[in-house]
Amino acid sequence: MIRAGTRAALAAAVVGALALAGCGGGGGADGADDAGGWRPDGDVTMVVPFAAGGGSDRAGRALAAAIEAADPDISVSVENREGGSGAVGYSYFLGRNGDAETLLATETALLALPTSGQVEFTFEDFTPIMKIAEDFTLLVVPAAAPYQTCPDVVEAARTGRVVAGISGQTGLDNIVLSLTEDETGVRFDRVAFESGGELVAALLGGQIDIASLNPGEVIGQLESGDLRAVCAFADQRYPYGELQNIPTAAEQGIPVSFAQFRGVLAPGGISPEQRTFWIETLQRALETDEYRSYVEESYLQPISTAGDEFVAYLDENRALLEQALASS
C-alpha cells in the first residue's frame, strides 16, 4: 500500500530537480549550440500510446504545443498508437531506436507494463528526458448513483457487485482501486477500456458504476452535474475552485494516494548531444504559456525533474509500483 507519507517523501526528493537539467543552456537558439549544434532535420513526431480523448492524449498535444512555442523552428505532430493498455505504442516506440526526431508522451504505464510482465522492455531501453508534472485521480460516479462518499462505494462492494471501469490492468485507476481493495478487503468487478474518454462515456451510459479519472478528463461532466466525484486519491484536497470541496479518500478513512507522472521520452540509442538538446528544449517548454495553461486546465501538480534525476525517479517509482501491482 502506498500512503500519503510515502508519496510526499518521493515528491520532496524530486522537487527542484530541474536544476540538474542545466547541462548548459538557456533559451532561444543558444540551446542548439550548447547541444553540439544538433537540431531536428524535419518534423518531430510525438507518440501517444493511448487513444484520443484521455489524459495521455491531452498531455501529448499540450507538450507538442509547448515545444513549438519554446522553439518556433520545430513542428511537432501527434500520433496516437493505442492498444494493450499502452503496450502497442511503447513497442512501436521501441522500434524507433536512434531516431531523435520521435518523442513519446509517457506516464505510469512505462513502469507498470514491465512490472506486470506484459512486455519485455523497461524504461532503461529508452532515453528519459523529463517528468513535467504529476496527476492524481478522482473516484467518479453517475449523478444518480446512491454513493455519496468513498466508504459508500466500499460498503456497496462489500455487500454486492460494483462494476469499475479501468483503462487497462496497469493504469493508474486500476492501481488506486487495487490499493483501496487492500485497505478495505473488498473487491470490485473490472471492465477494461482504452482511454479516459471511453470511461466517461461508459459512466454516462450506465455501463459501469464507478471509475477513477484524472480531473482534466472529467471536469466538464462534473461541472454539468452529469457525474459526481465522491473522493480524491490525492495527498491533499485540490486547491482549484471547483474541486476543493471534494474530500480525499484519506479524510474518509481510506488512506490511498498515488500520482501518475507525465513526461517525455526519447528513443534509446540517441547521442548525448541529442539528449541534451531535448532536455534544454523541454526546460524552455516548461516556461511557456502553453505549459502553464495545460497544468492549470488539467489540475496537475507541476513537479518536474529531468535527465539523470528523472531516471532516478523512475527507478524509485518502479519499486512503489511493484508493491501496488503485487496485490492487483
Residue frames relative to the residue before (quaternion, step in Angstrom):
aa qw qx qy qz dx dy dz
M 1.0000 0.0000 0.0000 0.0000 0.00 0.00 0.00
I 0.2391 -0.7735 0.5750 0.1176 3.57 -0.98 0.86
R 0.1562 -0.8226 0.5437 0.0577 3.54 -0.34 1.24
A 0.7113 -0.4683 0.3138 0.4198 3.49 -1.33 0.34
G 0.6300 0.5535 -0.3493 0.4181 3.59 0.96 -0.76
T 0.6384 0.5258 -0.3288 0.4559 3.56 1.02 -0.78
R 0.6741 0.4854 -0.2981 0.4703 3.55 0.91 -0.94
A 0.6425 0.5211 -0.3426 0.4453 3.59 0.95 -0.80
A 0.6464 0.5174 -0.3276 0.4551 3.58 0.97 -0.80
L 0.6551 0.5058 -0.3167 0.4634 3.55 0.99 -0.82
A 0.6404 0.5174 -0.3287 0.4627 3.56 0.98 -0.84
A 0.6513 0.5216 -0.3215 0.4477 3.58 0.95 -0.86
A 0.6438 0.5468 -0.3241 0.4260 3.56 1.08 -0.71
V 0.7707 0.3617 -0.1979 0.4858 3.58 1.13 -0.58
V 0.4743 0.6643 -0.4603 0.3491 3.60 1.20 -0.23
G 0.8064 0.2407 -0.2006 0.5016 3.54 -0.90 0.93
A 0.4689 0.7119 -0.4368 0.2872 3.58 1.21 -0.02
L 0.4476 0.6860 -0.4641 0.3371 3.59 1.19 -0.05
A 0.5264 0.6326 -0.4180 0.3846 3.55 1.20 -0.41
L 0.5654 0.6082 -0.3774 0.4100 3.55 1.15 -0.62
A 0.7124 0.5008 -0.2738 0.4083 3.51 0.88 -1.02
G 0.4890 0.6418 -0.4575 0.3738 3.59 1.18 0.10
C 0.0970 0.8118 -0.5621 0.1250 3.52 0.74 1.12
G 0.7366 -0.2908 0.1895 0.5805 3.54 1.18 0.34
G 0.8145 0.3982 -0.2066 0.3680 3.46 -0.88 0.62
G 0.1825 -0.7660 0.6100 0.0887 3.41 -1.09 0.77
G 0.8290 -0.2669 0.1887 0.4538 3.52 -0.82 -1.00
G 0.7741 0.4060 -0.2743 0.4009 3.44 -1.46 -0.08
A 0.7967 -0.3136 0.2238 0.4656 3.52 -1.26 -0.47
D 0.4906 0.6696 -0.4428 0.3391 3.61 1.18 -0.31
G 0.5760 0.6060 -0.3771 0.3984 3.59 1.11 -0.66
A 0.6361 0.5320 -0.3383 0.4448 3.58 1.04 -0.73
D 0.6353 0.5172 -0.3353 0.4653 3.60 1.03 -0.74
D 0.6552 0.5097 -0.3141 0.4608 3.59 0.95 -0.87
A 0.6937 0.4581 -0.2755 0.4828 3.59 1.10 -0.62
G 0.6375 -0.5589 0.3308 0.4145 3.59 1.16 0.51
G 0.6412 -0.5594 0.3181 0.4181 3.57 1.23 0.37
W 0.5100 0.6439 -0.4492 0.3514 3.64 1.18 -0.10
R 0.0706 0.7503 -0.6560 0.0422 3.51 -1.16 0.80
P 0.6029 -0.5360 0.4173 0.4184 3.60 -1.14 0.39
D 0.4219 -0.7113 0.5080 0.2408 3.58 -0.99 0.85
G 0.8110 0.1089 -0.0324 0.5740 3.56 1.08 -0.69
D 0.7763 -0.2873 0.2394 0.5075 3.53 -1.20 -0.54
V 0.3440 -0.7179 0.5732 0.1942 3.55 -1.18 0.72
T 0.2413 -0.7576 0.5902 0.1395 3.57 -1.09 0.76
M 0.1734 -0.7492 0.6321 0.0952 3.55 -0.99 0.94
V 0.2134 -0.7893 0.5668 0.1012 3.58 -0.43 1.23
V 0.1195 -0.7488 0.6484 0.0673 3.55 -1.03 0.89
P 0.2684 -0.8207 0.4817 0.1495 3.63 -0.44 1.13
F 0.6633 0.4165 -0.3112 0.5383 3.57 1.18 0.60
A 0.6568 -0.5337 0.3657 0.3873 3.55 -1.29 0.31
A 0.6263 -0.5205 0.4215 0.3990 3.54 -1.30 0.32
G 0.7324 0.4628 -0.3179 0.3852 3.53 -1.20 0.61
G 0.6906 0.4711 -0.2821 0.4708 3.58 1.18 -0.37
G 0.7548 -0.4012 0.2743 0.4404 3.54 -1.34 -0.06
S 0.6515 0.5122 -0.3245 0.4559 3.59 0.99 -0.74
D 0.6292 0.5265 -0.3288 0.4678 3.56 1.05 -0.73
R 0.6580 0.4931 -0.3143 0.4744 3.59 0.92 -0.85
A 0.6325 0.5303 -0.3346 0.4548 3.58 1.00 -0.77
G 0.6662 0.5110 -0.3082 0.4473 3.59 0.89 -0.91
R 0.6888 0.4741 -0.2876 0.4671 3.57 0.92 -0.86
A 0.6372 0.5099 -0.3290 0.4751 3.57 1.06 -0.71
L 0.6447 0.5115 -0.3209 0.4687 3.58 0.98 -0.79
A 0.6256 0.5322 -0.3411 0.4572 3.58 0.97 -0.79
A 0.6765 0.4884 -0.2910 0.4681 3.58 0.92 -0.91
A 0.6579 0.5088 -0.3142 0.4579 3.60 0.99 -0.80
I 0.6294 0.5179 -0.3363 0.4718 3.61 1.02 -0.73
E 0.6590 0.5013 -0.3117 0.4661 3.57 0.92 -0.87
A 0.6517 0.5009 -0.3173 0.4731 3.60 1.03 -0.71
A 0.6705 0.4984 -0.2974 0.4622 3.58 1.04 -0.75
D 0.7839 0.0688 -0.0236 0.6166 3.58 1.13 -0.64
P 0.2517 -0.8288 0.4800 0.1392 3.61 0.07 1.27
D 0.6043 0.5609 -0.3644 0.4330 3.61 1.22 -0.26
I 0.6463 0.4844 -0.3172 0.4970 3.59 1.28 -0.14
S 0.1318 -0.7568 0.6363 0.0708 3.56 -1.02 0.90
V 0.1004 -0.8146 0.5711 0.0101 3.58 -0.73 1.10
S 0.1246 -0.7722 0.6199 0.0623 3.57 -0.80 1.04
V 0.3407 -0.7432 0.5468 0.1806 3.57 -1.10 0.77
E 0.0788 -0.8006 0.5939 -0.0085 3.55 -0.90 1.01
N 0.2258 -0.7770 0.5761 0.1157 3.60 -0.57 1.17
R 0.0322 0.7667 -0.6399 0.0406 3.57 -0.90 1.00
E 0.0100 0.8581 -0.5103 0.0564 3.52 0.42 1.30
G 0.4775 0.6648 -0.5106 0.2635 3.53 -1.36 0.27
G 0.8433 0.1933 -0.1354 0.4828 3.53 -1.15 0.66
S 0.5807 -0.6025 0.3673 0.4060 3.59 1.08 0.70
G 0.7699 -0.3176 0.1605 0.5298 3.56 1.07 0.77
A 0.5282 0.6750 -0.4019 0.3223 3.60 1.17 -0.48
V 0.6274 0.5479 -0.3436 0.4337 3.59 0.99 -0.77
G 0.6996 0.4777 -0.2726 0.4562 3.57 0.83 -0.99
Y 0.6701 0.4836 -0.3043 0.4738 3.58 0.94 -0.86
S 0.6404 0.5160 -0.3315 0.4623 3.60 1.02 -0.72
Y 0.6104 0.5246 -0.3417 0.4853 3.57 1.06 -0.72
F 0.6688 0.5083 -0.2962 0.4546 3.57 0.89 -0.96
L 0.5824 0.5775 -0.3662 0.4396 3.58 1.09 -0.67
G 0.6771 0.4968 -0.2795 0.4654 3.56 1.07 -0.74
R 0.6141 0.5373 -0.3541 0.4569 3.62 1.25 -0.09
N 0.1778 0.8260 -0.5172 0.1365 3.59 1.22 0.43
G 0.8210 0.2228 -0.1884 0.4907 3.57 -0.87 1.02
D 0.6098 0.5563 -0.3468 0.4454 3.61 1.25 -0.19
A 0.1566 -0.8380 0.5195 0.0585 3.58 -0.01 1.29
E 0.6143 0.5298 -0.3623 0.4590 3.60 1.24 0.08
T 0.6468 0.4197 -0.3307 0.5442 3.56 1.30 0.37
L 0.0749 -0.7808 0.6202 0.0097 3.57 -0.89 1.02
L 0.2107 -0.7615 0.5926 0.1565 3.57 -1.29 0.15
A 0.3716 -0.6959 0.5716 0.2256 3.55 -1.03 0.90
T 0.0937 -0.8599 0.5018 -0.0026 3.55 -0.13 1.31
E 0.0393 -0.7651 0.6427 0.0027 3.53 -1.33 0.44
T 0.8259 -0.3131 0.1616 0.4402 3.54 -1.32 -0.16
A 0.5393 0.6210 -0.4120 0.3922 3.63 1.14 -0.41
L 0.5257 0.6319 -0.4047 0.4007 3.60 1.17 -0.48
L 0.7401 0.3587 -0.1971 0.5335 3.57 1.08 -0.75
A 0.6798 0.5262 -0.3034 0.4110 3.56 0.93 -0.88
L 0.6224 0.5524 -0.3559 0.4252 3.61 0.97 -0.74
P 0.6990 0.4300 -0.2994 0.4867 3.66 0.76 -0.85
T 0.6291 0.5482 -0.3425 0.4319 3.60 1.00 -0.79
S 0.7007 0.4629 -0.2654 0.4737 3.57 1.05 -0.75
G 0.4954 -0.6893 0.4083 0.3358 3.57 1.28 -0.10
Q 0.4676 0.7101 -0.4267 0.3083 3.60 1.24 0.21
V 0.7798 0.2071 -0.1112 0.5802 3.60 1.20 -0.42
E 0.4900 -0.6782 0.4708 0.2798 3.55 -1.26 0.34
F 0.6332 0.5348 -0.3463 0.4395 3.61 1.18 -0.31
T 0.1761 -0.7245 0.6469 0.1600 3.55 -1.39 0.20
F 0.6955 -0.4663 0.3108 0.4497 3.58 -1.22 0.16
E 0.5698 0.6089 -0.3800 0.4002 3.60 1.19 -0.44
D 0.6047 0.5596 -0.3545 0.4421 3.60 1.24 -0.31
F 0.6984 0.3946 -0.2538 0.5404 3.58 1.29 -0.16
T 0.4384 -0.6522 0.5353 0.3097 3.58 -1.33 -0.13
P 0.2461 -0.7838 0.5498 0.1513 3.63 -0.18 1.19
I 0.2155 -0.7932 0.5610 0.0980 3.58 -0.78 1.04
M 0.7926 -0.2415 0.2005 0.5227 3.60 0.57 -1.08
K 0.2831 -0.6663 0.6566 0.2115 3.52 -1.26 0.62
I 0.2102 -0.8351 0.5013 0.0841 3.57 -0.59 1.12
A 0.8051 -0.0662 0.0770 0.5844 3.62 1.16 -0.44
E 0.2979 -0.7092 0.5992 0.2218 3.53 -1.40 0.09
D 0.1829 -0.8023 0.5681 0.0118 3.53 -1.06 0.93
F 0.1635 -0.7815 0.5969 0.0795 3.59 -0.71 1.09
T 0.3661 -0.7418 0.5179 0.2179 3.60 -1.25 0.11
L 0.3370 -0.6933 0.6032 0.2048 3.51 -1.42 0.35
L 0.3537 -0.6679 0.5967 0.2697 3.56 -1.20 0.52
V 0.0781 -0.8424 0.5311 -0.0462 3.55 -0.43 1.31
V 0.0686 -0.7810 0.6207 0.0086 3.57 -1.07 0.84
P 0.6074 -0.5244 0.4240 0.4199 3.61 -1.22 0.27
A 0.6368 -0.5648 0.3628 0.3793 3.56 -1.11 0.65
A 0.7172 0.4528 -0.2541 0.4648 3.60 1.02 -0.75
A 0.4476 0.7039 -0.4568 0.3091 3.61 1.23 -0.06
P 0.5179 -0.6682 0.4351 0.3098 3.61 -1.06 0.63
Y 0.5722 0.6181 -0.3797 0.3827 3.60 1.22 -0.31
Q 0.1495 -0.7893 0.5917 0.0675 3.57 -0.93 0.98
T 0.7855 0.1729 -0.0733 0.5896 3.60 1.21 -0.50
C 0.6554 -0.4751 0.3983 0.4314 3.56 -1.31 0.12
P 0.6463 0.5044 -0.3473 0.4554 3.65 0.88 -0.72
D 0.5825 0.5629 -0.3794 0.4471 3.62 1.10 -0.56
V 0.6543 0.5039 -0.3064 0.4734 3.56 0.99 -0.87
V 0.6444 0.5244 -0.3160 0.4581 3.57 0.96 -0.89
E 0.6758 0.4908 -0.3034 0.4586 3.60 0.86 -0.89
A 0.6210 0.5294 -0.3442 0.4643 3.59 1.06 -0.68
A 0.6666 0.4833 -0.2987 0.4825 3.59 1.04 -0.77
R 0.6175 0.5535 -0.3438 0.4406 3.58 1.14 -0.58
T 0.7854 0.3263 -0.1537 0.5031 3.57 1.03 -0.77
G 0.8105 0.1137 -0.0496 0.5725 3.58 1.22 -0.22
R 0.6509 -0.5088 0.4028 0.3940 3.55 -1.26 -0.51
V 0.0240 -0.7656 0.6427 -0.0115 3.56 -0.86 1.06
V 0.2274 -0.7920 0.5574 0.1011 3.58 -0.63 1.16
A 0.1172 -0.8018 0.5858 0.0157 3.55 -0.67 1.18
G 0.2899 -0.7315 0.5888 0.1847 3.55 -0.92 0.89
I 0.0374 -0.7896 0.6124 0.0054 3.57 -1.01 0.81
S 0.3947 -0.6863 0.5511 0.2636 3.57 -1.22 0.48
G 0.8081 -0.2124 0.0868 0.5425 3.56 0.63 1.15
Q 0.6512 -0.5613 0.3628 0.3596 3.54 -1.24 0.55
T 0.7516 0.3948 -0.2150 0.4827 3.59 1.10 -0.60
G 0.4512 0.7081 -0.4445 0.3122 3.59 1.24 0.15
L 0.6657 -0.5043 0.3756 0.4018 3.53 -1.28 0.44
D 0.6337 0.5445 -0.3409 0.4310 3.58 1.00 -0.78
N 0.6640 0.4838 -0.3137 0.4762 3.60 0.95 -0.78
I 0.6148 0.5548 -0.3455 0.4413 3.59 1.08 -0.71
V 0.7081 0.4405 -0.2886 0.4703 3.61 0.78 -0.94
L 0.6155 0.5219 -0.3595 0.4685 3.61 1.08 -0.56
S 0.6364 0.5183 -0.3283 0.4675 3.59 1.03 -0.76
L 0.6503 0.5028 -0.3157 0.4740 3.57 0.98 -0.80
T 0.6247 0.5249 -0.3341 0.4718 3.58 1.07 -0.73
E 0.6324 0.5215 -0.3271 0.4702 3.57 1.00 -0.79
D 0.6392 0.5285 -0.3245 0.4547 3.59 0.98 -0.84
E 0.6882 0.4977 -0.2789 0.4482 3.56 0.96 -0.87
T 0.8095 0.3344 -0.1235 0.4666 3.56 0.94 -0.93
G 0.4375 -0.7171 0.4473 0.3070 3.58 1.19 -0.41
V 0.5623 0.5805 -0.4105 0.4222 3.62 1.21 0.17
R 0.2457 -0.7421 0.5962 0.1829 3.56 -1.32 0.08
F 0.2480 -0.7524 0.5955 0.1333 3.54 -1.05 0.90
D 0.4001 -0.6528 0.5778 0.2826 3.56 -1.18 0.59
R 0.1983 -0.8221 0.5290 0.0701 3.57 -0.77 1.03
V 0.0785 -0.7360 0.6700 0.0564 3.52 -1.24 0.72
A 0.2914 -0.7977 0.5074 0.1458 3.60 -0.65 1.12
F 0.0711 -0.7558 0.6505 0.0251 3.54 -1.14 0.85
E 0.5683 -0.6423 0.4103 0.3100 3.56 -1.26 0.25
S 0.8241 0.0777 -0.0116 0.5609 3.62 1.11 -0.42
G 0.6533 -0.4997 0.3978 0.4066 3.52 -1.33 0.24
G 0.6076 0.5653 -0.3529 0.4321 3.57 1.07 -0.70
E 0.6583 0.4940 -0.3038 0.4799 3.58 1.03 -0.80
L 0.6238 0.5364 -0.3399 0.4556 3.60 1.05 -0.70
V 0.6340 0.5212 -0.3309 0.4657 3.59 0.96 -0.83
A 0.6620 0.5022 -0.3092 0.4626 3.58 0.91 -0.91
A 0.6560 0.5133 -0.3139 0.4557 3.59 1.00 -0.80
L 0.6246 0.5189 -0.3366 0.4767 3.59 1.05 -0.69
L 0.6853 0.4865 -0.2852 0.4608 3.56 0.86 -0.96
G 0.7162 0.4510 -0.2453 0.4728 3.56 1.12 -0.69
G 0.5093 -0.6840 0.4005 0.3351 3.58 1.28 0.03
Q 0.4123 0.7198 -0.4679 0.3050 3.60 1.21 0.34
I 0.7791 0.1563 -0.0763 0.6022 3.59 1.18 -0.59
D 0.4956 -0.6758 0.4709 0.2757 3.55 -1.25 0.45
I 0.8072 0.0465 0.0227 0.5880 3.59 0.99 -0.84
A 0.0092 0.7639 -0.6440 -0.0407 3.53 -1.35 0.28
S 0.3098 -0.7107 0.5979 0.2034 3.54 -1.22 0.58
L 0.0343 0.8376 -0.5330 0.1145 3.56 -0.35 1.29
N 0.5162 -0.5983 0.5095 0.3405 3.53 -1.21 0.57
P 0.6049 -0.5870 0.3791 0.3819 3.63 -0.96 0.71
G 0.6597 0.5331 -0.3160 0.4251 3.56 0.94 -0.84
E 0.6370 0.5397 -0.3271 0.4426 3.58 1.19 -0.51
V 0.8198 0.2810 -0.0709 0.4940 3.55 1.09 -0.72
I 0.3864 0.7610 -0.4688 0.2273 3.60 1.23 -0.03
G 0.6269 0.5521 -0.3499 0.4241 3.62 0.99 -0.72
Q 0.6949 0.4637 -0.2696 0.4790 3.57 0.95 -0.89
L 0.6040 0.5287 -0.3561 0.4783 3.59 1.16 -0.53
E 0.6755 0.4925 -0.2939 0.4634 3.57 0.94 -0.87
S 0.6825 0.4793 -0.2909 0.4688 3.60 1.04 -0.74
G 0.4780 -0.6851 0.4272 0.3459 3.59 1.23 -0.40
D 0.4618 0.6871 -0.4471 0.3388 3.59 1.25 0.12
L 0.7699 0.1582 -0.0893 0.6117 3.57 1.18 -0.61
R 0.2000 -0.7763 0.5910 0.0899 3.56 -1.27 0.45
A 0.2935 -0.7404 0.5794 0.1731 3.57 -1.03 0.85
V 0.2374 -0.8013 0.5359 0.1203 3.58 -0.75 1.05
C 0.7918 -0.0982 0.0213 0.6024 3.61 1.24 -0.27
A 0.3473 -0.7044 0.5766 0.2252 3.54 -1.35 0.24
F 0.3091 -0.7281 0.5819 0.1889 3.57 -0.95 0.92
A 0.4061 0.7076 -0.4502 0.3630 3.54 0.70 1.18
D 0.6427 -0.5373 0.3817 0.3906 3.56 -1.26 0.39
Q 0.7908 -0.0257 0.0448 0.6099 3.56 1.10 -0.74
R 0.6721 -0.4909 0.3514 0.4288 3.57 -1.24 0.28
Y 0.5445 -0.5956 0.4763 0.3492 3.53 -1.18 0.58
P 0.4107 -0.7189 0.5011 0.2517 3.60 -0.98 0.76
Y 0.5413 0.6485 -0.3925 0.3638 3.57 1.25 -0.34
G 0.6687 -0.5913 0.2890 0.3459 3.54 -0.91 1.00
E 0.7704 0.3943 -0.2201 0.4501 3.55 0.65 -1.10
L 0.7216 0.4318 -0.2418 0.4842 3.59 1.24 -0.25
Q 0.5448 0.6839 -0.3896 0.2894 3.58 1.16 -0.41
N 0.6423 0.5146 -0.3342 0.4593 3.60 1.22 -0.21
I 0.5460 0.5954 -0.4085 0.4248 3.58 1.27 0.01
P 0.3341 -0.7619 0.5144 0.2079 3.63 -0.54 1.08
T 0.5074 -0.6118 0.4979 0.3468 3.56 -1.21 0.43
A 0.6281 -0.5123 0.4163 0.4119 3.55 -1.27 0.33
A 0.6298 0.5505 -0.3337 0.4347 3.59 1.03 -0.79
E 0.6141 0.5452 -0.3444 0.4549 3.58 1.04 -0.73
Q 0.7272 0.4129 -0.2226 0.5011 3.55 1.13 -0.65
G 0.6573 -0.5656 0.2937 0.4022 3.56 1.23 0.40
I 0.6402 0.4555 -0.3344 0.5205 3.59 1.27 0.31
P 0.1596 -0.8558 0.4858 0.0781 3.62 0.12 1.26
V 0.3251 0.7281 -0.5271 0.2938 3.57 0.45 1.26
S 0.1669 0.7572 -0.6141 0.1474 3.54 -0.85 1.05
F 0.1680 0.7783 -0.5896 0.1355 3.57 -0.83 0.97
A 0.2292 -0.7921 0.5557 0.1060 3.57 -0.89 0.95
Q 0.3015 -0.6880 0.6279 0.2035 3.51 -1.20 0.68
F 0.3074 -0.7364 0.5647 0.2106 3.58 -0.88 0.87
R 0.2151 -0.7137 0.6464 0.1629 3.52 -1.33 0.43
G 0.1668 0.8153 -0.5366 0.1398 3.58 -0.81 0.90
V 0.4283 -0.6749 0.5462 0.2504 3.51 -1.39 -0.18
L 0.1220 -0.7592 0.6365 0.0608 3.54 -1.06 0.91
A 0.1982 -0.6735 0.6841 0.1980 3.48 -1.40 0.39
P 0.6130 -0.5464 0.3921 0.4147 3.61 -1.13 0.33
G 0.5782 -0.5317 0.4678 0.4052 3.54 -1.29 0.18
G 0.7671 0.4211 -0.2596 0.4085 3.54 -1.29 0.24
I 0.4950 0.6238 -0.4713 0.3791 3.61 1.16 0.33
S 0.5895 -0.6028 0.4115 0.3461 3.57 -1.24 0.41
P 0.6433 -0.5030 0.3908 0.4248 3.62 -1.21 0.32
E 0.6378 0.5297 -0.3343 0.4482 3.60 1.02 -0.75
Q 0.6544 0.5019 -0.3140 0.4703 3.58 0.99 -0.77
R 0.6263 0.5300 -0.3268 0.4691 3.57 1.02 -0.80
T 0.6655 0.5019 -0.3011 0.4631 3.58 0.91 -0.93
F 0.6117 0.5520 -0.3520 0.4440 3.58 1.00 -0.79
W 0.7205 0.4479 -0.2705 0.4551 3.58 0.80 -0.95
I 0.5954 0.5400 -0.3711 0.4650 3.61 1.06 -0.60
E 0.6919 0.4749 -0.2833 0.4643 3.58 0.86 -0.97
T 0.6421 0.5187 -0.3259 0.4609 3.58 1.01 -0.77
L 0.6722 0.4785 -0.3041 0.4762 3.60 0.96 -0.81
Q 0.5711 0.5626 -0.3874 0.4552 3.61 1.10 -0.57
R 0.6870 0.4610 -0.2863 0.4833 3.57 0.89 -0.88
A 0.6049 0.5672 -0.3547 0.4319 3.58 1.08 -0.70
L 0.6492 0.5281 -0.3217 0.4429 3.59 1.06 -0.71
E 0.6566 0.4975 -0.3066 0.4769 3.58 1.25 -0.22
T 0.5591 0.6374 -0.3782 0.3716 3.60 1.26 -0.07
D 0.6096 -0.5374 0.4369 0.3856 3.53 -1.28 0.38
E 0.5948 0.5820 -0.3614 0.4206 3.58 1.11 -0.69
Y 0.6701 0.4775 -0.2996 0.4829 3.59 0.96 -0.85
R 0.6599 0.5130 -0.3190 0.4467 3.59 0.86 -0.92
S 0.6525 0.5059 -0.3188 0.4656 3.58 0.97 -0.82
Y 0.6340 0.5352 -0.3306 0.4498 3.58 0.99 -0.81
V 0.6608 0.5055 -0.3092 0.4606 3.59 0.88 -0.92
E 0.6972 0.4729 -0.2800 0.4603 3.58 0.86 -0.94
E 0.7097 0.4650 -0.2698 0.4553 3.58 0.87 -0.93
S 0.7161 0.4126 -0.2434 0.5076 3.59 1.18 -0.54
Y 0.3992 -0.7517 0.4505 0.2694 3.59 1.31 0.05
L 0.3112 0.7677 -0.4889 0.2734 3.55 0.92 1.01
Q 0.3924 -0.6281 0.5972 0.3080 3.50 -1.42 0.13
P 0.3099 -0.8016 0.4794 0.1781 3.65 -0.46 1.14
I 0.2078 0.7712 -0.5612 0.2170 3.58 0.67 1.14
S 0.0113 -0.8449 0.5301 -0.0703 3.57 -0.38 1.26
T 0.0715 0.7691 -0.6338 0.0406 3.54 -1.22 0.58
A 0.1855 -0.8324 0.5213 0.0307 3.56 -0.99 0.80
G 0.8377 0.2732 -0.1635 0.4437 3.50 -1.39 0.23
D 0.8513 -0.0762 0.0788 0.5130 3.55 -0.95 -0.94
E 0.6597 0.4967 -0.3266 0.4598 3.60 1.02 -0.64
F 0.5720 0.5335 -0.3854 0.4895 3.59 1.18 -0.39
V 0.6129 0.5380 -0.3375 0.4700 3.59 1.04 -0.76
A 0.6621 0.4973 -0.3059 0.4699 3.61 0.93 -0.90
Y 0.6207 0.5341 -0.3377 0.4641 3.60 1.02 -0.77
L 0.6612 0.5092 -0.3090 0.4561 3.59 0.90 -0.91
D 0.6432 0.5249 -0.3241 0.4536 3.56 0.99 -0.81
E 0.6715 0.4801 -0.2929 0.4825 3.60 0.95 -0.85
N 0.6823 0.4962 -0.2974 0.4471 3.57 0.90 -0.91
R 0.5697 0.5835 -0.3799 0.4366 3.57 1.15 -0.56
A 0.6447 0.5193 -0.3240 0.4578 3.59 0.97 -0.81
L 0.6423 0.5138 -0.3219 0.4688 3.59 1.02 -0.76
L 0.6631 0.5070 -0.3046 0.4588 3.57 0.98 -0.84
E 0.6048 0.5544 -0.3589 0.4451 3.58 1.00 -0.74
Q 0.6369 0.5231 -0.3145 0.4710 3.55 1.06 -0.80
A 0.6928 0.4816 -0.2854 0.4546 3.59 0.92 -0.92
L 0.7326 0.4447 -0.2488 0.4513 3.57 0.84 -0.96
A 0.5159 0.6449 -0.4177 0.3786 3.58 1.21 -0.35
S 0.7383 0.3834 -0.2121 0.5128 3.56 1.14 -0.63
S 0.4816 0.7013 -0.4218 0.3135 3.59 1.28 -0.07
